[in-house]
């Protein structure tokens, strides 16, 4: 007979608790969140005129005298249920900027819209997948006596993919510092697109905002080599944003030309360092620009929104490019469960972060993400709705709306987080059941749209 684990025994204890049903309702309300926040307190709704108590909510009536709320972590490796919710919000945020909705007019679908992929430059030769890795007729070795070629056809998931052929030849300082300047490089790129459009139609650059506006949403994706790629949706609006039509000269072709020119021209310089010198950073040579057409030619709008949402939930650890937790000491770098290549990047960030000239870059604070300190998803103000607005809509839909003429008095405090082993087991089961139910509902909805007449039985 199999001996019960600690988690199994704890789950049985919880299930036998008289308040188990109410506790399970809380877990279900959080979507099976794997690391919920525990709150204690009360909320009282009063009549603003008479002071009469209309409603009182208190956690003393709950199991453990606490309320569980979602952790809202976007990373699937930290909390899969909350990451799915975040991915859904991201999908609707991005989709609204593509086809309208969420207070964005549907006319944005007729605007010039591009799906742009910008890459990092090369910092050294790495192993690649999908074809013969690095074939060279003459073979040869580098100055460190390592081979410059590799004729192997690597599987995409092979551990060697993304690792340098020669770690000593790889420019780790440039890689780490490029990450630290990637956000500024993106800002220069957006400015560059505006300037190129203004120059193309004979406008004074400072007056561009009187005629048009660049709206965007972008997501960062780590490659196997530990370098960030940027996938972005770029849209051309009128000066007032999504409610305003762009000028007649604002075409997809002209926007495409401006994007390609800006990518090739913009650059950022790093602070001078006696140890590294002064480096100039640019985008990589690989650039992909695709027009999103309302007539269906080109990438599908929903597919693009889903593609962006997929990467938002991925942490650095999922791609093997870093960890999801900050490194606080040099020994943390050595203990991190990463490849030698990624560890070398982390150590480079730590060493450079100790130099006074690089102190503003906070390389040590961002060593776990290999020096990249930007948000995974960023958007311009006028692109579409916000996460806060989406959460407010969901809360309004799920809970009672505020009653006019009332006052709410709330007193809450943080009392803990996470689950016991048994509670984590039950929460994982709830999360799986909810995810399965959503997938079935999605499949049935898709089938109905296609006219297949699949029953819900």
TORTILO-404173 format. One record per residue (C-alpha): residue in one letter; x, y, z; residue number from 1. Coordinates in steps of 0.25 Angstrom, whole numbers. Example, Ala and Ser with C-alpha at 12.3 -4.5 7.8 and 13.67 -1.06 7.14 Angstrom:
2
resn / east / north / up / resi
A / 49 / -18 / 31 / 1 .
S / 55 / -4 / 29 / 2 .
end
This chain:
457
resn / east / north / up / resi
X / 0 / 0 / 0 / 1 .
X / 5 / 14 / -4 / 2 .
X / 9 / 23 / 7 / 3 .
X / 2 / 36 / 7 / 4 .
X / 11 / 48 / 4 / 5 .
X / 10 / 61 / 13 / 6 .
X / 2 / 68 / 2 / 7 .
X / -8 / 57 / 2 / 8 .
X / -10 / 56 / 17 / 9 .
X / -11 / 72 / 17 / 10 .
X / -21 / 71 / 6 / 11 .
X / -30 / 61 / 14 / 12 .
X / -29 / 70 / 26 / 13 .
X / -34 / 82 / 18 / 14 .
X / -45 / 74 / 12 / 15 .
X / -50 / 69 / 25 / 16 .
X / -51 / 83 / 31 / 17 .
X / -65 / 88 / 33 / 18 .
X / -63 / 101 / 25 / 19 .
X / -56 / 93 / 13 / 20 .
X / -68 / 97 / 4 / 21 .
X / -66 / 112 / 6 / 22 .
X / -51 / 110 / 5 / 23 .
X / -53 / 103 / -8 / 24 .
X / -61 / 115 / -13 / 25 .
X / -50 / 124 / -10 / 26 .
X / -40 / 116 / -18 / 27 .
X / -49 / 115 / -29 / 28 .
X / -52 / 130 / -29 / 29 .
X / -37 / 132 / -30 / 30 .
X / -36 / 123 / -42 / 31 .
X / -28 / 113 / -35 / 32 .
X / -17 / 123 / -33 / 33 .
X / -4 / 116 / -28 / 34 .
X / 1 / 127 / -19 / 35 .
X / -11 / 135 / -14 / 36 .
X / -10 / 147 / -5 / 37 .
X / -17 / 146 / 8 / 38 .
X / -24 / 158 / 13 / 39 .
X / -32 / 161 / 26 / 40 .
X / -42 / 172 / 29 / 41 .
X / -55 / 177 / 26 / 42 .
X / -63 / 187 / 16 / 43 .
X / -76 / 194 / 21 / 44 .
X / -85 / 201 / 11 / 45 .
X / -93 / 213 / 18 / 46 .
X / -104 / 222 / 13 / 47 .
X / -97 / 235 / 10 / 48 .
X / -108 / 244 / 16 / 49 .
X / -113 / 236 / 28 / 50 .
X / -101 / 227 / 32 / 51 .
X / -109 / 215 / 32 / 52 .
X / -101 / 202 / 29 / 53 .
X / -106 / 196 / 16 / 54 .
X / -96 / 185 / 15 / 55 .
X / -84 / 179 / 23 / 56 .
X / -74 / 169 / 19 / 57 .
X / -64 / 163 / 28 / 58 .
X / -54 / 152 / 27 / 59 .
X / -57 / 147 / 41 / 60 .
X / -67 / 139 / 34 / 61 .
X / -57 / 132 / 25 / 62 .
X / -48 / 120 / 27 / 63 .
X / -36 / 124 / 34 / 64 .
X / -42 / 138 / 36 / 65 .
X / -36 / 143 / 23 / 66 .
X / -39 / 146 / 8 / 67 .
X / -31 / 140 / -3 / 68 .
X / -29 / 149 / -15 / 69 .
X / -21 / 146 / -28 / 70 .
X / -6 / 148 / -28 / 71 .
X / -7 / 154 / -43 / 72 .
X / 7 / 149 / -46 / 73 .
X / 8 / 149 / -61 / 74 .
X / 19 / 138 / -62 / 75 .
X / 14 / 124 / -65 / 76 .
X / 25 / 118 / -57 / 77 .
X / 21 / 125 / -45 / 78 .
X / 6 / 124 / -46 / 79 .
X / -1 / 118 / -58 / 80 .
X / -15 / 122 / -55 / 81 .
X / -12 / 136 / -53 / 82 .
X / -3 / 136 / -65 / 83 .
X / -14 / 131 / -73 / 84 .
X / -23 / 142 / -68 / 85 .
X / -12 / 152 / -72 / 86 .
X / -10 / 146 / -86 / 87 .
X / -25 / 148 / -88 / 88 .
X / -24 / 162 / -84 / 89 .
X / -12 / 164 / -93 / 90 .
X / -20 / 158 / -105 / 91 .
X / -31 / 167 / -103 / 92 .
X / -22 / 180 / -101 / 93 .
X / -14 / 177 / -114 / 94 .
X / -27 / 172 / -122 / 95 .
X / -34 / 185 / -118 / 96 .
X / -23 / 193 / -124 / 97 .
X / -24 / 185 / -137 / 98 .
X / -39 / 184 / -140 / 99 .
X / -45 / 193 / -129 / 100 .
X / -53 / 190 / -117 / 101 .
X / -51 / 194 / -102 / 102 .
X / -54 / 209 / -106 / 103 .
X / -45 / 208 / -118 / 104 .
X / -53 / 211 / -131 / 105 .
X / -54 / 199 / -142 / 106 .
X / -48 / 209 / -152 / 107 .
X / -34 / 206 / -147 / 108 .
X / -35 / 193 / -155 / 109 .
X / -34 / 202 / -168 / 110 .
X / -22 / 209 / -163 / 111 .
X / -7 / 206 / -168 / 112 .
X / -3 / 195 / -158 / 113 .
X / 10 / 187 / -158 / 114 .
X / 15 / 175 / -150 / 115 .
X / 30 / 178 / -148 / 116 .
X / 41 / 169 / -143 / 117 .
X / 54 / 175 / -138 / 118 .
X / 66 / 167 / -134 / 119 .
X / 78 / 169 / -126 / 120 .
X / 92 / 169 / -134 / 121 .
X / 101 / 158 / -134 / 122 .
X / 111 / 157 / -122 / 123 .
X / 118 / 144 / -126 / 124 .
X / 115 / 132 / -134 / 125 .
X / 105 / 122 / -127 / 126 .
X / 100 / 108 / -131 / 127 .
X / 86 / 109 / -138 / 128 .
X / 75 / 99 / -141 / 129 .
X / 67 / 95 / -154 / 130 .
X / 79 / 93 / -163 / 131 .
X / 93 / 90 / -163 / 132 .
X / 98 / 98 / -152 / 133 .
X / 111 / 105 / -157 / 134 .
X / 116 / 98 / -169 / 135 .
X / 130 / 103 / -174 / 136 .
X / 138 / 96 / -185 / 137 .
X / 151 / 101 / -179 / 138 .
X / 148 / 97 / -165 / 139 .
X / 158 / 105 / -157 / 140 .
X / 159 / 109 / -143 / 141 .
X / 158 / 123 / -136 / 142 .
X / 170 / 129 / -128 / 143 .
X / 166 / 121 / -116 / 144 .
X / 168 / 108 / -124 / 145 .
X / 153 / 105 / -125 / 146 .
X / 146 / 100 / -138 / 147 .
X / 139 / 111 / -146 / 148 .
X / 129 / 101 / -152 / 149 .
X / 119 / 91 / -148 / 150 .
X / 112 / 82 / -158 / 151 .
X / 102 / 76 / -149 / 152 .
X / 87 / 78 / -151 / 153 .
X / 82 / 82 / -137 / 154 .
X / 68 / 79 / -132 / 155 .
X / 61 / 93 / -128 / 156 .
X / 61 / 88 / -113 / 157 .
X / 75 / 83 / -113 / 158 .
X / 83 / 89 / -101 / 159 .
X / 94 / 93 / -111 / 160 .
X / 85 / 103 / -119 / 161 .
X / 88 / 117 / -115 / 162 .
X / 102 / 114 / -109 / 163 .
X / 114 / 121 / -115 / 164 .
X / 124 / 112 / -123 / 165 .
X / 135 / 119 / -115 / 166 .
X / 131 / 126 / -101 / 167 .
X / 144 / 133 / -101 / 168 .
X / 141 / 140 / -115 / 169 .
X / 127 / 144 / -111 / 170 .
X / 125 / 159 / -107 / 171 .
X / 118 / 157 / -94 / 172 .
X / 120 / 172 / -90 / 173 .
X / 114 / 177 / -103 / 174 .
X / 102 / 167 / -101 / 175 .
X / 99 / 171 / -87 / 176 .
X / 101 / 186 / -90 / 177 .
X / 92 / 185 / -102 / 178 .
X / 81 / 179 / -93 / 179 .
X / 83 / 191 / -84 / 180 .
X / 81 / 201 / -95 / 181 .
X / 70 / 193 / -103 / 182 .
X / 59 / 202 / -97 / 183 .
X / 66 / 215 / -101 / 184 .
X / 68 / 209 / -115 / 185 .
X / 53 / 206 / -116 / 186 .
X / 50 / 221 / -113 / 187 .
X / 60 / 225 / -123 / 188 .
X / 54 / 216 / -133 / 189 .
X / 40 / 222 / -131 / 190 .
X / 45 / 236 / -132 / 191 .
X / 53 / 232 / -145 / 192 .
X / 40 / 227 / -151 / 193 .
X / 33 / 240 / -148 / 194 .
X / 45 / 248 / -154 / 195 .
X / 45 / 239 / -167 / 196 .
X / 30 / 241 / -169 / 197 .
X / 31 / 256 / -167 / 198 .
X / 43 / 257 / -177 / 199 .
X / 36 / 248 / -187 / 200 .
X / 24 / 257 / -188 / 201 .
X / 32 / 270 / -186 / 202 .
X / 27 / 274 / -172 / 203 .
X / 36 / 281 / -162 / 204 .
X / 39 / 270 / -152 / 205 .
X / 34 / 278 / -140 / 206 .
X / 21 / 279 / -146 / 207 .
X / 18 / 264 / -149 / 208 .
X / 9 / 263 / -137 / 209 .
X / 0 / 273 / -143 / 210 .
X / -3 / 263 / -155 / 211 .
X / -1 / 249 / -150 / 212 .
X / 2 / 240 / -138 / 213 .
X / 10 / 227 / -137 / 214 .
X / 3 / 217 / -128 / 215 .
X / 9 / 204 / -124 / 216 .
X / 9 / 192 / -115 / 217 .
X / 22 / 183 / -114 / 218 .
X / 26 / 171 / -107 / 219 .
X / 40 / 166 / -103 / 220 .
X / 44 / 151 / -106 / 221 .
X / 57 / 144 / -102 / 222 .
X / 64 / 136 / -112 / 223 .
X / 72 / 123 / -109 / 224 .
X / 85 / 131 / -109 / 225 .
X / 79 / 140 / -98 / 226 .
X / 77 / 152 / -107 / 227 .
X / 64 / 160 / -107 / 228 .
X / 56 / 161 / -120 / 229 .
X / 44 / 172 / -121 / 230 .
X / 31 / 169 / -127 / 231 .
X / 23 / 181 / -129 / 232 .
X / 10 / 186 / -135 / 233 .
X / 11 / 200 / -141 / 234 .
X / -1 / 207 / -146 / 235 .
X / -2 / 221 / -152 / 236 .
X / -13 / 230 / -147 / 237 .
X / -18 / 244 / -148 / 238 .
X / -12 / 255 / -138 / 239 .
X / -24 / 251 / -128 / 240 .
X / -20 / 237 / -128 / 241 .
X / -30 / 225 / -131 / 242 .
X / -42 / 234 / -132 / 243 .
X / -35 / 242 / -143 / 244 .
X / -32 / 238 / -157 / 245 .
X / -18 / 239 / -162 / 246 .
X / -15 / 249 / -174 / 247 .
X / -16 / 244 / -188 / 248 .
X / -1 / 243 / -189 / 249 .
X / -1 / 233 / -178 / 250 .
X / 0 / 219 / -185 / 251 .
X / 5 / 206 / -181 / 252 .
X / 16 / 206 / -192 / 253 .
X / 21 / 220 / -187 / 254 .
X / 20 / 215 / -172 / 255 .
X / 28 / 202 / -176 / 256 .
X / 39 / 210 / -183 / 257 .
X / 40 / 219 / -171 / 258 .
X / 41 / 207 / -161 / 259 .
X / 52 / 201 / -170 / 260 .
X / 60 / 214 / -171 / 261 .
X / 59 / 217 / -156 / 262 .
X / 63 / 203 / -152 / 263 .
X / 76 / 204 / -161 / 264 .
X / 79 / 218 / -156 / 265 .
X / 76 / 219 / -141 / 266 .
X / 87 / 217 / -131 / 267 .
X / 91 / 218 / -116 / 268 .
X / 104 / 220 / -109 / 269 .
X / 108 / 214 / -96 / 270 .
X / 115 / 222 / -85 / 271 .
X / 130 / 222 / -87 / 272 .
X / 138 / 212 / -78 / 273 .
X / 153 / 209 / -77 / 274 .
X / 149 / 195 / -76 / 275 .
X / 140 / 194 / -89 / 276 .
X / 142 / 207 / -96 / 277 .
X / 130 / 214 / -103 / 278 .
X / 121 / 205 / -111 / 279 .
X / 110 / 208 / -121 / 280 .
X / 98 / 200 / -121 / 281 .
X / 88 / 197 / -133 / 282 .
X / 78 / 188 / -137 / 283 .
X / 81 / 175 / -143 / 284 .
X / 82 / 172 / -158 / 285 .
X / 70 / 163 / -158 / 286 .
X / 57 / 172 / -159 / 287 .
X / 43 / 167 / -162 / 288 .
X / 32 / 177 / -166 / 289 .
X / 18 / 171 / -170 / 290 .
X / 6 / 180 / -174 / 291 .
X / -7 / 176 / -166 / 292 .
X / -18 / 177 / -177 / 293 .
X / -33 / 179 / -174 / 294 .
X / -36 / 170 / -186 / 295 .
X / -29 / 158 / -180 / 296 .
X / -16 / 158 / -188 / 297 .
X / -5 / 156 / -179 / 298 .
X / -5 / 152 / -164 / 299 .
X / -18 / 150 / -157 / 300 .
X / -21 / 160 / -146 / 301 .
X / -26 / 150 / -136 / 302 .
X / -13 / 142 / -139 / 303 .
X / -4 / 154 / -137 / 304 .
X / -11 / 157 / -123 / 305 .
X / -10 / 143 / -119 / 306 .
X / 5 / 143 / -123 / 307 .
X / 8 / 155 / -114 / 308 .
X / 0 / 150 / -103 / 309 .
X / 7 / 137 / -103 / 310 .
X / 21 / 143 / -100 / 311 .
X / 15 / 152 / -89 / 312 .
X / 14 / 140 / -80 / 313 .
X / 28 / 135 / -82 / 314 .
X / 38 / 138 / -72 / 315 .
X / 53 / 138 / -75 / 316 .
X / 55 / 124 / -69 / 317 .
X / 45 / 118 / -79 / 318 .
X / 54 / 121 / -90 / 319 .
X / 67 / 118 / -83 / 320 .
X / 71 / 132 / -83 / 321 .
X / 72 / 136 / -69 / 322 .
X / 63 / 134 / -57 / 323 .
X / 50 / 140 / -51 / 324 .
X / 56 / 144 / -38 / 325 .
X / 66 / 155 / -35 / 326 .
X / 81 / 151 / -32 / 327 .
X / 86 / 158 / -19 / 328 .
X / 100 / 153 / -18 / 329 .
X / 111 / 148 / -26 / 330 .
X / 109 / 134 / -21 / 331 .
X / 94 / 134 / -26 / 332 .
X / 100 / 135 / -40 / 333 .
X / 108 / 122 / -38 / 334 .
X / 96 / 115 / -32 / 335 .
X / 86 / 119 / -43 / 336 .
X / 81 / 107 / -51 / 337 .
X / 85 / 113 / -65 / 338 .
X / 94 / 109 / -76 / 339 .
X / 109 / 113 / -76 / 340 .
X / 106 / 124 / -86 / 341 .
X / 95 / 130 / -78 / 342 .
X / 103 / 129 / -66 / 343 .
X / 114 / 137 / -73 / 344 .
X / 105 / 148 / -77 / 345 .
X / 100 / 149 / -62 / 346 .
X / 114 / 150 / -57 / 347 .
X / 117 / 160 / -68 / 348 .
X / 105 / 168 / -63 / 349 .
X / 110 / 167 / -49 / 350 .
X / 124 / 171 / -52 / 351 .
X / 120 / 183 / -61 / 352 .
X / 109 / 187 / -50 / 353 .
X / 120 / 190 / -40 / 354 .
X / 127 / 200 / -49 / 355 .
X / 123 / 215 / -45 / 356 .
X / 121 / 219 / -60 / 357 .
X / 110 / 208 / -62 / 358 .
X / 103 / 210 / -48 / 359 .
X / 91 / 217 / -55 / 360 .
X / 88 / 204 / -63 / 361 .
X / 86 / 196 / -51 / 362 .
X / 92 / 184 / -57 / 363 .
X / 93 / 176 / -44 / 364 .
X / 79 / 178 / -41 / 365 .
X / 75 / 173 / -55 / 366 .
X / 86 / 162 / -56 / 367 .
X / 75 / 151 / -55 / 368 .
X / 69 / 156 / -68 / 369 .
X / 83 / 158 / -74 / 370 .
X / 83 / 173 / -73 / 371 .
X / 70 / 175 / -80 / 372 .
X / 62 / 185 / -71 / 373 .
X / 50 / 188 / -80 / 374 .
X / 35 / 183 / -78 / 375 .
X / 32 / 171 / -86 / 376 .
X / 20 / 178 / -92 / 377 .
X / 19 / 193 / -94 / 378 .
X / 10 / 201 / -102 / 379 .
X / 7 / 216 / -106 / 380 .
X / -3 / 223 / -98 / 381 .
X / -13 / 224 / -110 / 382 .
X / -11 / 210 / -115 / 383 .
X / -23 / 204 / -108 / 384 .
X / -29 / 201 / -94 / 385 .
X / -21 / 198 / -82 / 386 .
X / -19 / 186 / -72 / 387 .
X / -25 / 195 / -61 / 388 .
X / -38 / 197 / -70 / 389 .
X / -39 / 183 / -73 / 390 .
X / -38 / 178 / -58 / 391 .
X / -48 / 189 / -55 / 392 .
X / -58 / 184 / -65 / 393 .
X / -56 / 170 / -60 / 394 .
X / -58 / 174 / -46 / 395 .
X / -71 / 182 / -49 / 396 .
X / -76 / 170 / -57 / 397 .
X / -73 / 160 / -45 / 398 .
X / -77 / 168 / -33 / 399 .
X / -88 / 178 / -29 / 400 .
X / -87 / 192 / -35 / 401 .
X / -85 / 204 / -25 / 402 .
X / -99 / 209 / -22 / 403 .
X / -100 / 225 / -24 / 404 .
X / -102 / 232 / -11 / 405 .
X / -94 / 222 / -2 / 406 .
X / -80 / 223 / 5 / 407 .
X / -71 / 211 / 6 / 408 .
X / -62 / 209 / 18 / 409 .
X / -51 / 198 / 17 / 410 .
X / -40 / 193 / 26 / 411 .
X / -31 / 183 / 20 / 412 .
X / -17 / 177 / 24 / 413 .
X / -8 / 167 / 18 / 414 .
X / -7 / 154 / 26 / 415 .
X / 1 / 144 / 17 / 416 .
X / 2 / 138 / 4 / 417 .
X / 3 / 124 / -3 / 418 .
X / -3 / 110 / 0 / 419 .
X / 0 / 99 / 9 / 420 .
X / 4 / 86 / 2 / 421 .
X / -10 / 80 / 2 / 422 .
X / -16 / 94 / -2 / 423 .
X / -7 / 95 / -14 / 424 .
X / -11 / 81 / -18 / 425 .
X / -25 / 84 / -18 / 426 .
X / -23 / 98 / -24 / 427 .
X / -16 / 92 / -36 / 428 .
X / -27 / 82 / -38 / 429 .
X / -37 / 94 / -38 / 430 .
X / -28 / 102 / -48 / 431 .
X / -27 / 89 / -57 / 432 .
X / -43 / 88 / -57 / 433 .
X / -45 / 102 / -60 / 434 .
X / -35 / 102 / -71 / 435 .
X / -41 / 90 / -77 / 436 .
X / -55 / 96 / -77 / 437 .
X / -50 / 109 / -84 / 438 .
X / -44 / 100 / -95 / 439 .
X / -56 / 92 / -97 / 440 .
X / -65 / 105 / -97 / 441 .
X / -55 / 111 / -107 / 442 .
X / -55 / 99 / -116 / 443 .
X / -70 / 99 / -116 / 444 .
X / -71 / 114 / -119 / 445 .
X / -61 / 112 / -131 / 446 .
X / -69 / 101 / -136 / 447 .
X / -82 / 109 / -136 / 448 .
X / -75 / 120 / -143 / 449 .
X / -71 / 111 / -154 / 450 .
X / -85 / 105 / -155 / 451 .
X / -82 / 91 / -151 / 452 .
X / -93 / 90 / -141 / 453 .
X / -86 / 83 / -130 / 454 .
X / -94 / 81 / -118 / 455 .
X / -90 / 85 / -104 / 456 .
X / -94 / 72 / -98 / 457 .
end
